[in-house]
Amino acid sequence: MSNDNSSYPPIGAQPQNLVNLFGLTGHPETSSAATVSLEDPSARSSAVIGMMKYWEPIAVCIAGTEGLRDNPYDLIPQENSESDDAYRRRIFHAVMPPFVQRLASQAAGSILRRGPHLEGGDLEWFESWATDVTGDGTPLEEFCRKTLVDALLFGHSSICVDYSNDTPPSTLAEERMQDRKPYLVSVPATQVRGWRTEGNRTTSPLTMVRYHEVVSVPDGEFGETIQEQIRVLRPGSYQVWRWQDSDPRAQPEIHSGWYLHEEGETSIDELPLVTVYSNRVATLISKPPMVEVAELNISYTQRFCDYYHSLHVGAQPILVLKGFDPENDTELGLSVNTAVLLPPDGDAMYVEPTSAVYESQLRCLQTLEEQIRSLGVSVLARQNITNVAAESKRLDRVDTDSIMAIISQDLARAITDILRIVGKYAGKEPPTVTIPQDYTNRLLDGNQITAMLQLQMQNQISQELLLRVLQEGEVIPAYVDIEEEISLTKDQLDQEFDLQLEQAEAMGALDSQLQDKQSQGGEGGVTTGGAAAGKTKGSNTLATPLRPGKYE
């Protein structure tokens, strides 16, 4: 690159590294953003091309420091008259902070803090299935969290409910031996190439979806071949298209291009694709809600690169010698044990920039951090225990909580659709799905717990409501079954009542025996002997200096 020309891209320049950013195929027919072939299964639709400009900042942030150093000219251009060596040194210290990924992960963790709750239907079967929804040990909650992170980053993310096309079992025992269950496949927004809907309406059900996949095909005894393919889904059927390269010497009749590798039918009459949206525009069309945060993340990276480079270069002072003869054979050794001999009109000083230069750059970085924090889906607010700060923080979170509530409702809708399709494949009744919309730790303090206990003791609230409030306030662990606890408490109270009843019956029997003995002329107790006559001394009185007792 020329040293006297700027590498800043011209205004309106199109992204140059979409293939690298999105991990898309690099074939000549599919490497460009738009594909003109009407028979190409990998062709991107106009809607996908329109969303790619919003995906680019997100993809740049996800690529991180490695992606920044692989494509430095797109993010940190070379300045005019900056040497290649100086530019490489500046890029060597550049890093990409993971602000966007952390915000998306925090928001997903807040929404799924209590996880999806299943109730009703064939609950036992679905709870067993939810422990491994992908076939590799991934539970349903973890799979939903990863899907939600993708949806928060790129605007939406899809899930394909697949089922093995092996021969179906004829008995329940055979099904258990085969362990044949539906499984989930993640389909991020960047993998989808195109789709069609009923009547070509933006809100109608899907009739066809095409998305890109990369699979590993065994090759030889230990090798493998990475194969790209396009999967086409339709209601009741599917197709798999694979890419083949031409070999003029071995098979001249084979031309490079896509060919139909596999096709078949599915056992359900609907397209088994479910989409989770974070900022829905239309069917499979969205805008990333964090695209502005991604732009700020990139701006922060550029400013931080300049700040770190200025520290690296300018923080080291430069020694200036006035009147020093460079032709002098005297070696210039700088230490506390040496001195520099200069002529009478000579001088020596260190030149360094003022601290105000670094402070202005640092304030710029801090301003960008505050903007990223305030624009994030999950607010990274500093904790403050004062009531005023807590109330202010609660009001500041109203808008954020409403956004996460909408995303939470859409996620619950998507999980419900997933379980419904799974139930169709497996012949099971799906349960209902709810996601608690409690996005913060709302711990109860001692005064609140005491007030709730007093209300329950005064019969103003039930025991069940008390336990549920304590569980919502995270005083009682979330895994505790409230109904089971109420049942155990009732059993314990019944046991205590039975014990008290047995003790009362035993005391009654003892009193009855004493009364029978007295009625027969027996002696004993306070109703006989000297005690009955009003004497204060008895045969059992212990001798003391003030009360000699029977031995006075």
Secondary structure, DSSP 8 states (H G I E B T S, - for coil): --SSS-----TT---S-HHHHHT----TTTSSS----TT-TT---HHHHHHHHHHHHHHHHHHHHHHHHHSHHHHS---TT--HHHHHHHHHT-----HHHHHHHHHHHHHTSS--EEESSSHHHHHHHTT-SSSSS--HHHHHHHHHHHHHHHSEEEEEEE---S---SSHHHHHHHT---EEEEEEGGGEEEEEEGGG-TTS-EEEEEEEEEEEEEETTTEEEEEEEEEEEETTEEEEEEEE--BTTTBTT--SEEEEEEEEE-SSSS--EEEEESSEEETTEE--TTHHHHHHHHHHHHHHHHHHHHHHHHTS-EEEEES--TT--S----STT------TT-EEEEE---HHHHHHHHHHHHHHHHHHHHHSSS-------SHHHHHHHHHHTHHHHHHHHHHHHHHHHHHHHHHHHHHHHHT----EEE-----S-----HHHHHHHHHHHHTTSS-HHHHHHHHHHTTSS-TTS-HHHHHHHHHHHHHHHHHHHHHHHHHHHHHHHHHHHHHHTT---STTSHHHHTT-S--TT----SS--GGG-
